[in-house]
Amino acid sequence: MADAQPPAEKVTAEVKRLTEMSHQAFFEAWTTFVQGGTDRRVPREVQAAAFRSRDLASRTLTAADRAAREFKSVVPRRDGESKRDYQARISTFRAQLQEARQPIVAAVEDLAFDEAEYLVQLDDEAFAEEWSAFVRQAAGAARSGRDYVQGLAFRSPEVAPRTQALAIQMMRTPEKFLPAVEGESRKAHAARISQLRSRLEAELRFLQYTLNYSVARWGRMPTAPNYRLQAMRLLVEKYPEEFSRLRNAVRADAQEARDEVRRERRATRRGQGRSAH
């Protein structure tokens, strides 16, 4: 599959055809290909090149992951088929899927390497625009088929520190990166902000793993992130007056508790003094 070099114009035409398909039609075209056929009279080497192209690699990998989860719908059990024969067909499909998936993963990783090089040379404003667009798209996606290529690039060792710093900044001031749109209700905007924060939290976990790996490669033990402290800092920045009020209340309660202990100790000492006399 990876070694075939079909005519470029035929691959371009097939990429266009596949791109215009619905999600279900694309999924069926991919699973048909995995099992050794094509969904029309297209040479397999042409369709193979199209599936791993820049425009389709992420979508193909999403379809491959879905096929791994929904293998029973792809390979349904036949009437009267024994359990043993059915399991054999399932095993065959899984092997076919693994073989077909490997070149797609390799293509995605190659594309991600190129994308990381592109992101590295961007200035701060352009980088922020790229990251914001990626996170907003992922946060608003109804399914998990987000851009694998760009996701891998943002989480690459060369880019991850910069991505993490920007993600933390977005967590602190999401309204700056996700302004309200005309006609949008306050409730709808709050829902979008919440969705963005959830996506950022997930991305920050991925980024932390990348950064931990980089540290561990040098023989240093990575430090676990202090989520409690991070959350407290965010609360201080978002609700400074409320935080100050709560902090003063806690201090007052603590002082009252200390004063109560002192009163009890003094009362105890006085009682002991009277007993001695």
Helices and strands as residue ranges (DSSP letters): H 8-19, H 23-34, H 44-51, H 57-69, H 71-74, H 83-120, H 124-139, H 148-154, H 160-172, H 174-177, H 186-217, H 227-238, H 240-276
